């Protein structure tokens, strides 16, 4: 999930509280959080997904409830919103440790690759056709 307009609004001082709040939303909907990590302008979630809720419904709840919570907390002087849309990829049970470690090490990873480069790499790895016009643009 990316912050609206890819603004770097997620601060180290409260990112862990945000991660905990989102973990609560995911778990309250019956899913199992495996790994979560926030960067200043985006967030990665990795969870075991139960099949009786749609992914779009869960993401609507996660984005809506976490935005509302952040705005009530007053961490940010302006209104906080997540960017429209999200990327979702599935992994097999055998990849859990690797994917969780990848998410937990986001700070190190993003010293080498931007979020946009990372996202396009995921799309290509999963052989997802995309149109550059509809992939978010880097900040100018």
Beta strands, then each sheet from edge to edge (+ up, - down):
strand 1: 32-39
strand 2: 42-48
sheet 1: 1+ 2-
end
